[in-house]
Amino acid sequence: MNLPEAFLARMKKQLGAEYDAFVASYDADTSYGLRLNLLKGTVDEIIPVLPFALTNVPWIRKDFM
């Protein structure tokens, strides 16, 4: 990714030792997340109509999906 030099300089100053990990994160695979508004329907109603598959993440309760 081609980030502006001024931005990189500012982030290097703010992040210190974590700067290299920050820059490397731009080359990592993109992760996407989805949160459901349970006021709009239940998990059992919403999941089947989604046009894509979902996988659980370790920090979410298993009974939630």
mmCIF file of the N, C-alpha and C atoms, coordinates in Angstrom:
data_MODEL
# 
_entry.id   MODEL 
# 
loop_
_atom_site.group_PDB 
_atom_site.id 
_atom_site.type_symbol 
_atom_site.label_atom_id 
_atom_site.label_alt_id 
_atom_site.label_comp_id 
_atom_site.label_asym_id 
_atom_site.label_entity_id 
_atom_site.label_seq_id 
_atom_site.pdbx_PDB_ins_code 
_atom_site.Cartn_x 
_atom_site.Cartn_y 
_atom_site.Cartn_z 
_atom_site.occupancy 
_atom_site.B_iso_or_equiv 
_atom_site.pdbx_formal_charge 
_atom_site.auth_seq_id 
_atom_site.auth_comp_id 
_atom_site.auth_asym_id 
_atom_site.auth_atom_id 
_atom_site.pdbx_PDB_model_num 
ATOM 1   N N  . MET A 1 1  ? 0.849   -1.171  0.000  1.00 0.00 ? 1  MET A N  1 
ATOM 2   C CA . MET A 1 1  ? 0.000   0.000   0.000  1.00 0.00 ? 1  MET A CA 1 
ATOM 3   C C  . MET A 1 1  ? 0.897   1.236   0.000  1.00 0.00 ? 1  MET A C  1 
ATOM 4   N N  . ASN A 1 2  ? 0.520   2.211   -0.743 1.00 0.00 ? 2  ASN A N  1 
ATOM 5   C CA . ASN A 1 2  ? 1.290   3.439   -0.861 1.00 0.00 ? 2  ASN A CA 1 
ATOM 6   C C  . ASN A 1 2  ? 0.672   4.514   0.026  1.00 0.00 ? 2  ASN A C  1 
ATOM 7   N N  . LEU A 1 3  ? 1.182   4.648   1.241  1.00 0.00 ? 3  LEU A N  1 
ATOM 8   C CA . LEU A 1 3  ? 0.644   5.614   2.196  1.00 0.00 ? 3  LEU A CA 1 
ATOM 9   C C  . LEU A 1 3  ? 1.451   6.902   2.167  1.00 0.00 ? 3  LEU A C  1 
ATOM 10  N N  . PRO A 1 4  ? 0.803   8.035   2.432  1.00 0.00 ? 4  PRO A N  1 
ATOM 11  C CA . PRO A 1 4  ? 1.510   9.325   2.440  1.00 0.00 ? 4  PRO A CA 1 
ATOM 12  C C  . PRO A 1 4  ? 2.631   9.347   3.489  1.00 0.00 ? 4  PRO A C  1 
ATOM 13  N N  . GLU A 1 5  ? 3.750   9.905   3.112  1.00 0.00 ? 5  GLU A N  1 
ATOM 14  C CA . GLU A 1 5  ? 4.917   9.961   4.010  1.00 0.00 ? 5  GLU A CA 1 
ATOM 15  C C  . GLU A 1 5  ? 4.601   10.697  5.312  1.00 0.00 ? 5  GLU A C  1 
ATOM 16  N N  . ALA A 1 6  ? 3.817   11.766  5.231  1.00 0.00 ? 6  ALA A N  1 
ATOM 17  C CA . ALA A 1 6  ? 3.472   12.528  6.442  1.00 0.00 ? 6  ALA A CA 1 
ATOM 18  C C  . ALA A 1 6  ? 2.686   11.648  7.413  1.00 0.00 ? 6  ALA A C  1 
ATOM 19  N N  . PHE A 1 7  ? 1.785   10.830  6.876  1.00 0.00 ? 7  PHE A N  1 
ATOM 20  C CA . PHE A 1 7  ? 1.011   9.918   7.712  1.00 0.00 ? 7  PHE A CA 1 
ATOM 21  C C  . PHE A 1 7  ? 1.925   8.887   8.369  1.00 0.00 ? 7  PHE A C  1 
ATOM 22  N N  . LEU A 1 8  ? 2.833   8.293   7.580  1.00 0.00 ? 8  LEU A N  1 
ATOM 23  C CA . LEU A 1 8  ? 3.750   7.294   8.124  1.00 0.00 ? 8  LEU A CA 1 
ATOM 24  C C  . LEU A 1 8  ? 4.645   7.884   9.206  1.00 0.00 ? 8  LEU A C  1 
ATOM 25  N N  . ALA A 1 9  ? 5.110   9.095   9.003  1.00 0.00 ? 9  ALA A N  1 
ATOM 26  C CA . ALA A 1 9  ? 5.965   9.742   10.004 1.00 0.00 ? 9  ALA A CA 1 
ATOM 27  C C  . ALA A 1 9  ? 5.198   9.975   11.296 1.00 0.00 ? 9  ALA A C  1 
ATOM 28  N N  . ARG A 1 10 ? 3.948   10.419  11.168 1.00 0.00 ? 10 ARG A N  1 
ATOM 29  C CA . ARG A 1 10 ? 3.118   10.666  12.357 1.00 0.00 ? 10 ARG A CA 1 
ATOM 30  C C  . ARG A 1 10 ? 2.845   9.363   13.097 1.00 0.00 ? 10 ARG A C  1 
ATOM 31  N N  . MET A 1 11 ? 2.545   8.299   12.356 1.00 0.00 ? 11 MET A N  1 
ATOM 32  C CA . MET A 1 11 ? 2.254   7.020   12.995 1.00 0.00 ? 11 MET A CA 1 
ATOM 33  C C  . MET A 1 11 ? 3.498   6.430   13.653 1.00 0.00 ? 11 MET A C  1 
ATOM 34  N N  . LYS A 1 12 ? 4.657   6.611   13.031 1.00 0.00 ? 12 LYS A N  1 
ATOM 35  C CA . LYS A 1 12 ? 5.902   6.109   13.624 1.00 0.00 ? 12 LYS A CA 1 
ATOM 36  C C  . LYS A 1 12 ? 6.156   6.786   14.962 1.00 0.00 ? 12 LYS A C  1 
ATOM 37  N N  . LYS A 1 13 ? 5.886   8.075   15.028 1.00 0.00 ? 13 LYS A N  1 
ATOM 38  C CA . LYS A 1 13 ? 6.073   8.830   16.270 1.00 0.00 ? 13 LYS A CA 1 
ATOM 39  C C  . LYS A 1 13 ? 5.078   8.359   17.334 1.00 0.00 ? 13 LYS A C  1 
ATOM 40  N N  . GLN A 1 14 ? 3.840   8.128   16.933 1.00 0.00 ? 14 GLN A N  1 
ATOM 41  C CA . GLN A 1 14 ? 2.808   7.738   17.899 1.00 0.00 ? 14 GLN A CA 1 
ATOM 42  C C  . GLN A 1 14 ? 2.941   6.283   18.349 1.00 0.00 ? 14 GLN A C  1 
ATOM 43  N N  . LEU A 1 15 ? 3.324   5.389   17.444 1.00 0.00 ? 15 LEU A N  1 
ATOM 44  C CA . LEU A 1 15 ? 3.330   3.965   17.761 1.00 0.00 ? 15 LEU A CA 1 
ATOM 45  C C  . LEU A 1 15 ? 4.642   3.442   18.321 1.00 0.00 ? 15 LEU A C  1 
ATOM 46  N N  . GLY A 1 16 ? 5.719   4.128   18.044 1.00 0.00 ? 16 GLY A N  1 
ATOM 47  C CA . GLY A 1 16 ? 7.016   3.684   18.556 1.00 0.00 ? 16 GLY A CA 1 
ATOM 48  C C  . GLY A 1 16 ? 7.350   2.278   18.117 1.00 0.00 ? 16 GLY A C  1 
ATOM 49  N N  . ALA A 1 17 ? 7.553   1.369   19.081 1.00 0.00 ? 17 ALA A N  1 
ATOM 50  C CA . ALA A 1 17 ? 7.971   -0.009  18.790 1.00 0.00 ? 17 ALA A CA 1 
ATOM 51  C C  . ALA A 1 17 ? 6.912   -0.807  18.027 1.00 0.00 ? 17 ALA A C  1 
ATOM 52  N N  . GLU A 1 18 ? 5.668   -0.374  18.050 1.00 0.00 ? 18 GLU A N  1 
ATOM 53  C CA . GLU A 1 18 ? 4.603   -1.093  17.363 1.00 0.00 ? 18 GLU A CA 1 
ATOM 54  C C  . GLU A 1 18 ? 4.445   -0.652  15.903 1.00 0.00 ? 18 GLU A C  1 
ATOM 55  N N  . TYR A 1 19 ? 5.246   0.303   15.467 1.00 0.00 ? 19 TYR A N  1 
ATOM 56  C CA . TYR A 1 19 ? 5.119   0.846   14.114 1.00 0.00 ? 19 TYR A CA 1 
ATOM 57  C C  . TYR A 1 19 ? 5.323   -0.215  13.030 1.00 0.00 ? 19 TYR A C  1 
ATOM 58  N N  . ASP A 1 20 ? 6.337   -1.059  13.159 1.00 0.00 ? 20 ASP A N  1 
ATOM 59  C CA . ASP A 1 20 ? 6.610   -2.069  12.133 1.00 0.00 ? 20 ASP A CA 1 
ATOM 60  C C  . ASP A 1 20 ? 5.431   -3.030  11.968 1.00 0.00 ? 20 ASP A C  1 
ATOM 61  N N  . ALA A 1 21 ? 4.820   -3.437  13.070 1.00 0.00 ? 21 ALA A N  1 
ATOM 62  C CA . ALA A 1 21 ? 3.651   -4.317  13.004 1.00 0.00 ? 21 ALA A CA 1 
ATOM 63  C C  . ALA A 1 21 ? 2.479   -3.598  12.336 1.00 0.00 ? 21 ALA A C  1 
ATOM 64  N N  . PHE A 1 22 ? 2.336   -2.309  12.616 1.00 0.00 ? 22 PHE A N  1 
ATOM 65  C CA . PHE A 1 22 ? 1.283   -1.506  11.999 1.00 0.00 ? 22 PHE A CA 1 
ATOM 66  C C  . PHE A 1 22 ? 1.445   -1.479  10.482 1.00 0.00 ? 22 PHE A C  1 
ATOM 67  N N  . VAL A 1 23 ? 2.645   -1.192  9.998  1.00 0.00 ? 23 VAL A N  1 
ATOM 68  C CA . VAL A 1 23 ? 2.894   -1.123  8.559  1.00 0.00 ? 23 VAL A CA 1 
ATOM 69  C C  . VAL A 1 23 ? 2.697   -2.500  7.921  1.00 0.00 ? 23 VAL A C  1 
ATOM 70  N N  . ALA A 1 24 ? 3.154   -3.552  8.597  1.00 0.00 ? 24 ALA A N  1 
ATOM 71  C CA . ALA A 1 24 ? 2.997   -4.908  8.064  1.00 0.00 ? 24 ALA A CA 1 
ATOM 72  C C  . ALA A 1 24 ? 1.531   -5.312  7.961  1.00 0.00 ? 24 ALA A C  1 
ATOM 73  N N  . SER A 1 25 ? 0.688   -4.746  8.814  1.00 0.00 ? 25 SER A N  1 
ATOM 74  C CA . SER A 1 25 ? -0.735  -5.096  8.786  1.00 0.00 ? 25 SER A CA 1 
ATOM 75  C C  . SER A 1 25 ? -1.400  -4.702  7.469  1.00 0.00 ? 25 SER A C  1 
ATOM 76  N N  . TYR A 1 26 ? -0.844  -3.739  6.765  1.00 0.00 ? 26 TYR A N  1 
ATOM 77  C CA . TYR A 1 26 ? -1.416  -3.328  5.487  1.00 0.00 ? 26 TYR A CA 1 
ATOM 78  C C  . TYR A 1 26 ? -1.187  -4.378  4.399  1.00 0.00 ? 26 TYR A C  1 
ATOM 79  N N  . ASP A 1 27 ? -0.240  -5.272  4.600  1.00 0.00 ? 27 ASP A N  1 
ATOM 80  C CA . ASP A 1 27 ? 0.027   -6.332  3.627  1.00 0.00 ? 27 ASP A CA 1 
ATOM 81  C C  . ASP A 1 27 ? -0.673  -7.639  3.976  1.00 0.00 ? 27 ASP A C  1 
ATOM 82  N N  . ALA A 1 28 ? -1.307  -7.700  5.133  1.00 0.00 ? 28 ALA A N  1 
ATOM 83  C CA . ALA A 1 28 ? -1.994  -8.913  5.571  1.00 0.00 ? 28 ALA A CA 1 
ATOM 84  C C  . ALA A 1 28 ? -3.341  -9.035  4.861  1.00 0.00 ? 28 ALA A C  1 
ATOM 85  N N  . ASP A 1 29 ? -3.880  -10.247 4.859  1.00 0.00 ? 29 ASP A N  1 
ATOM 86  C CA . ASP A 1 29 ? -5.208  -10.472 4.293  1.00 0.00 ? 29 ASP A CA 1 
ATOM 87  C C  . ASP A 1 29 ? -6.237  -9.657  5.060  1.00 0.00 ? 29 ASP A C  1 
ATOM 88  N N  . THR A 1 30 ? -7.230  -9.170  4.361  1.00 0.00 ? 30 THR A N  1 
ATOM 89  C CA . THR A 1 30 ? -8.293  -8.373  4.973  1.00 0.00 ? 30 THR A CA 1 
ATOM 90  C C  . THR A 1 30 ? -9.286  -9.292  5.666  1.00 0.00 ? 30 THR A C  1 
ATOM 91  N N  . SER A 1 31 ? -9.688  -8.919  6.862  1.00 0.00 ? 31 SER A N  1 
ATOM 92  C CA . SER A 1 31 ? -10.715 -9.644  7.596  1.00 0.00 ? 31 SER A CA 1 
ATOM 93  C C  . SER A 1 31 ? -11.980 -8.788  7.634  1.00 0.00 ? 31 SER A C  1 
ATOM 94  N N  . TYR A 1 32 ? -13.106 -9.437  7.524  1.00 0.00 ? 32 TYR A N  1 
ATOM 95  C CA . TYR A 1 32 ? -14.377 -8.743  7.573  1.00 0.00 ? 32 TYR A CA 1 
ATOM 96  C C  . TYR A 1 32 ? -15.190 -9.273  8.737  1.00 0.00 ? 32 TYR A C  1 
ATOM 97  N N  . GLY A 1 33 ? -16.013 -8.439  9.296  1.00 0.00 ? 33 GLY A N  1 
ATOM 98  C CA . GLY A 1 33 ? -16.868 -8.842  10.395 1.00 0.00 ? 33 GLY A CA 1 
ATOM 99  C C  . GLY A 1 33 ? -18.298 -8.421  10.139 1.00 0.00 ? 33 GLY A C  1 
ATOM 100 N N  . LEU A 1 34 ? -19.205 -9.047  10.847 1.00 0.00 ? 34 LEU A N  1 
ATOM 101 C CA . LEU A 1 34 ? -20.621 -8.761  10.690 1.00 0.00 ? 34 LEU A CA 1 
ATOM 102 C C  . LEU A 1 34 ? -21.270 -8.825  12.056 1.00 0.00 ? 34 LEU A C  1 
ATOM 103 N N  . ARG A 1 35 ? -22.045 -7.811  12.359 1.00 0.00 ? 35 ARG A N  1 
ATOM 104 C CA . ARG A 1 35 ? -22.833 -7.833  13.582 1.00 0.00 ? 35 ARG A CA 1 
ATOM 105 C C  . ARG A 1 35 ? -24.290 -7.798  13.181 1.00 0.00 ? 35 ARG A C  1 
ATOM 106 N N  . LEU A 1 36 ? -25.090 -8.580  13.852 1.00 0.00 ? 36 LEU A N  1 
ATOM 107 C CA . LEU A 1 36 ? -26.511 -8.634  13.552 1.00 0.00 ? 36 LEU A CA 1 
ATOM 108 C C  . LEU A 1 36 ? -27.289 -7.755  14.521 1.00 0.00 ? 36 LEU A C  1 
ATOM 109 N N  . ASN A 1 37 ? -28.267 -7.047  13.985 1.00 0.00 ? 37 ASN A N  1 
ATOM 110 C CA . ASN A 1 37 ? -29.173 -6.267  14.821 1.00 0.00 ? 37 ASN A CA 1 
ATOM 111 C C  . ASN A 1 37 ? -30.331 -7.186  15.192 1.00 0.00 ? 37 ASN A C  1 
ATOM 112 N N  . LEU A 1 38 ? -30.313 -7.699  16.404 1.00 0.00 ? 38 LEU A N  1 
ATOM 113 C CA . LEU A 1 38 ? -31.307 -8.670  16.826 1.00 0.00 ? 38 LEU A CA 1 
ATOM 114 C C  . LEU A 1 38 ? -32.671 -8.043  17.072 1.00 0.00 ? 38 LEU A C  1 
ATOM 115 N N  . LEU A 1 39 ? -32.771 -6.718  16.952 1.00 0.00 ? 39 LEU A N  1 
ATOM 116 C CA . LEU A 1 39 ? -34.075 -6.071  16.980 1.00 0.00 ? 39 LEU A CA 1 
ATOM 117 C C  . LEU A 1 39 ? -34.776 -6.236  15.624 1.00 0.00 ? 39 LEU A C  1 
ATOM 118 N N  . LYS A 1 40 ? -34.016 -6.617  14.602 1.00 0.00 ? 40 LYS A N  1 
ATOM 119 C CA . LYS A 1 40 ? -34.565 -6.809  13.257 1.00 0.00 ? 40 LYS A CA 1 
ATOM 120 C C  . LYS A 1 40 ? -34.970 -8.258  12.994 1.00 0.00 ? 40 LYS A C  1 
ATOM 121 N N  . GLY A 1 41 ? -34.544 -9.162  13.839 1.00 0.00 ? 41 GLY A N  1 
ATOM 122 C CA . GLY A 1 41 ? -34.876 -10.574 13.671 1.00 0.00 ? 41 GLY A CA 1 
ATOM 123 C C  . GLY A 1 41 ? -33.931 -11.430 14.486 1.00 0.00 ? 41 GLY A C  1 
ATOM 124 N N  . THR A 1 42 ? -34.245 -12.708 14.579 1.00 0.00 ? 42 THR A N  1 
ATOM 125 C CA . THR A 1 42 ? -33.391 -13.624 15.326 1.00 0.00 ? 42 THR A CA 1 
ATOM 126 C C  . THR A 1 42 ? -32.247 -14.109 14.434 1.00 0.00 ? 42 THR A C  1 
ATOM 127 N N  . VAL A 1 43 ? -31.247 -14.697 15.052 1.00 0.00 ? 43 VAL A N  1 
ATOM 128 C CA . VAL A 1 43 ? -30.127 -15.261 14.308 1.00 0.00 ? 43 VAL A CA 1 
ATOM 129 C C  . VAL A 1 43 ? -30.636 -16.310 13.328 1.00 0.00 ? 43 VAL A C  1 
ATOM 130 N N  . ASP A 1 44 ? -31.583 -17.147 13.775 1.00 0.00 ? 44 ASP A N  1 
ATOM 131 C CA . ASP A 1 44 ? -32.122 -18.202 12.914 1.00 0.00 ? 44 ASP A CA 1 
ATOM 132 C C  . ASP A 1 44 ? -32.907 -17.638 11.722 1.00 0.00 ? 44 ASP A C  1 
ATOM 133 N N  . GLU A 1 45 ? -33.427 -16.436 11.827 1.00 0.00 ? 45 GLU A N  1 
ATOM 134 C CA . GLU A 1 45 ? -34.141 -15.809 10.713 1.00 0.00 ? 45 GLU A CA 1 
ATOM 135 C C  . GLU A 1 45 ? -33.186 -15.101 9.752  1.00 0.00 ? 45 GLU A C  1 
ATOM 136 N N  . ILE A 1 46 ? -32.130 -14.519 10.288 1.00 0.00 ? 46 ILE A N  1 
ATOM 137 C CA . ILE A 1 46 ? -31.241 -13.682 9.484  1.00 0.00 ? 46 ILE A CA 1 
ATOM 138 C C  . ILE A 1 46 ? -30.195 -14.494 8.731  1.00 0.00 ? 46 ILE A C  1 
ATOM 139 N N  . ILE A 1 47 ? -29.542 -15.433 9.392  1.00 0.00 ? 47 ILE A N  1 
ATOM 140 C CA . ILE A 1 47 ? -28.438 -16.196 8.792  1.00 0.00 ? 47 ILE A CA 1 
ATOM 141 C C  . ILE A 1 47 ? -28.831 -16.882 7.479  1.00 0.00 ? 47 ILE A C  1 
ATOM 142 N N  . PRO A 1 48 ? -29.977 -17.559 7.404  1.00 0.00 ? 48 PRO A N  1 
ATOM 143 C CA . PRO A 1 48 ? -30.299 -18.269 6.157  1.00 0.00 ? 48 PRO A CA 1 
ATOM 144 C C  . PRO A 1 48 ? -30.482 -17.367 4.923  1.00 0.00 ? 48 PRO A C  1 
ATOM 145 N N  . VAL A 1 49 ? -30.793 -16.102 5.108  1.00 0.00 ? 49 VAL A N  1 
ATOM 146 C CA . VAL A 1 49 ? -31.030 -15.229 3.951  1.00 0.00 ? 49 VAL A CA 1 
ATOM 147 C C  . VAL A 1 49 ? -29.790 -14.452 3.524  1.00 0.00 ? 49 VAL A C  1 
ATOM 148 N N  . LEU A 1 50 ? -28.690 -14.634 4.227  1.00 0.00 ? 50 LEU A N  1 
ATOM 149 C CA . LEU A 1 50 ? -27.453 -13.948 3.845  1.00 0.00 ? 50 LEU A CA 1 
ATOM 150 C C  . LEU A 1 50 ? -26.854 -14.602 2.607  1.00 0.00 ? 50 LEU A C  1 
ATOM 151 N N  . PRO A 1 51 ? -26.306 -13.802 1.689  1.00 0.00 ? 51 PRO A N  1 
ATOM 152 C CA . PRO A 1 51 ? -25.757 -14.361 0.440  1.00 0.00 ? 51 PRO A CA 1 
ATOM 153 C C  . PRO A 1 51 ? -24.321 -14.878 0.567  1.00 0.00 ? 51 PRO A C  1 
ATOM 154 N N  . PHE A 1 52 ? -23.861 -15.145 1.776  1.00 0.00 ? 52 PHE A N  1 
ATOM 155 C CA . PHE A 1 52 ? -22.496 -15.619 2.000  1.00 0.00 ? 52 PHE A CA 1 
ATOM 156 C C  . PHE A 1 52 ? -22.463 -16.476 3.244  1.00 0.00 ? 52 PHE A C  1 
ATOM 157 N N  . ALA A 1 53 ? -21.417 -17.275 3.366  1.00 0.00 ? 53 ALA A N  1 
ATOM 158 C CA . ALA A 1 53 ? -21.253 -18.143 4.533  1.00 0.00 ? 53 ALA A CA 1 
ATOM 159 C C  . ALA A 1 53 ? -20.550 -17.384 5.655  1.00 0.00 ? 53 ALA A C  1 
ATOM 160 N N  . LEU A 1 54 ? -20.838 -17.773 6.857  1.00 0.00 ? 54 LEU A N  1 
ATOM 161 C CA . LEU A 1 54 ? -20.215 -17.163 8.028  1.00 0.00 ? 54 LEU A CA 1 
ATOM 162 C C  . LEU A 1 54 ? -19.434 -18.212 8.805  1.00 0.00 ? 54 LEU A C  1 
ATOM 163 N N  . THR A 1 55 ? -18.389 -17.770 9.485  1.00 0.00 ? 55 THR A N  1 
ATOM 164 C CA . THR A 1 55 ? -17.655 -18.630 10.415 1.00 0.00 ? 55 THR A CA 1 
ATOM 165 C C  . THR A 1 55 ? -17.554 -17.904 11.747 1.00 0.00 ? 55 THR A C  1 
ATOM 166 N N  . ASN A 1 56 ? -17.596 -18.667 12.812 1.00 0.00 ? 56 ASN A N  1 
ATOM 167 C CA . ASN A 1 56 ? -17.492 -18.083 14.148 1.00 0.00 ? 56 ASN A CA 1 
ATOM 168 C C  . ASN A 1 56 ? -16.077 -17.600 14.425 1.00 0.00 ? 56 ASN A C  1 
ATOM 169 N N  . VAL A 1 57 ? -15.966 -16.616 15.268 1.00 0.00 ? 57 VAL A N  1 
ATOM 170 C CA . VAL A 1 57 ? -14.677 -16.162 15.769 1.00 0.00 ? 57 VAL A CA 1 
ATOM 171 C C  . VAL A 1 57 ? -14.567 -16.616 17.221 1.00 0.00 ? 57 VAL A C  1 
ATOM 172 N N  . PRO A 1 58 ? -13.353 -16.847 17.708 1.00 0.00 ? 58 PRO A N  1 
ATOM 173 C CA . PRO A 1 58 ? -13.180 -17.441 19.038 1.00 0.00 ? 58 PRO A CA 1 
ATOM 174 C C  . PRO A 1 58 ? -13.746 -16.615 20.194 1.00 0.00 ? 58 PRO A C  1 
ATOM 175 N N  . TRP A 1 59 ? -13.898 -15.329 20.031 1.00 0.00 ? 59 TRP A N  1 
ATOM 176 C CA . TRP A 1 59 ? -14.305 -14.498 21.156 1.00 0.00 ? 59 TRP A CA 1 
ATOM 177 C C  . TRP A 1 59 ? -15.821 -14.269 21.222 1.00 0.00 ? 59 TRP A C  1 
ATOM 178 N N  . ILE A 1 60 ? -16.592 -14.929 20.359 1.00 0.00 ? 60 ILE A N  1 
ATOM 179 C CA . ILE A 1 60 ? -18.043 -14.816 20.396 1.00 0.00 ? 60 ILE A CA 1 
ATOM 180 C C  . ILE A 1 60 ? -18.627 -16.141 20.888 1.00 0.00 ? 60 ILE A C  1 
ATOM 181 N N  . ARG A 1 61 ? -19.628 -16.048 21.761 1.00 0.00 ? 61 ARG A N  1 
ATOM 182 C CA . ARG A 1 61 ? -20.259 -17.251 22.285 1.00 0.00 ? 61 ARG A CA 1 
ATOM 183 C C  . ARG A 1 61 ? -20.778 -18.133 21.155 1.00 0.00 ? 61 ARG A C  1 
ATOM 184 N N  . LYS A 1 62 ? -20.608 -19.427 21.265 1.00 0.00 ? 62 LYS A N  1 
ATOM 185 C CA . LYS A 1 62 ? -21.039 -20.368 20.223 1.00 0.00 ? 62 LYS A CA 1 
ATOM 186 C C  . LYS A 1 62 ? -22.568 -20.411 20.115 1.00 0.00 ? 62 LYS A C  1 
ATOM 187 N N  . ASP A 1 63 ? -23.286 -20.161 21.210 1.00 0.00 ? 63 ASP A N  1 
ATOM 188 C CA . ASP A 1 63 ? -24.738 -20.229 21.165 1.00 0.00 ? 63 ASP A CA 1 
ATOM 189 C C  . ASP A 1 63 ? -25.339 -18.994 20.505 1.00 0.00 ? 63 ASP A C  1 
ATOM 190 N N  . PHE A 1 64 ? -24.483 -18.083 20.112 1.00 0.00 ? 64 PHE A N  1 
ATOM 191 C CA . PHE A 1 64 ? -24.965 -16.863 19.486 1.00 0.00 ? 64 PHE A CA 1 
ATOM 192 C C  . PHE A 1 64 ? -25.186 -17.058 17.989 1.00 0.00 ? 64 PHE A C  1 
ATOM 193 N N  . MET A 1 65 ? -24.612 -18.132 17.428 1.00 0.00 ? 65 MET A N  1 
ATOM 194 C CA . MET A 1 65 ? -24.792 -18.398 16.001 1.00 0.00 ? 65 MET A CA 1 
ATOM 195 C C  . MET A 1 65 ? -25.279 -19.797 15.799 1.00 0.00 ? 65 MET A C  1 
# 
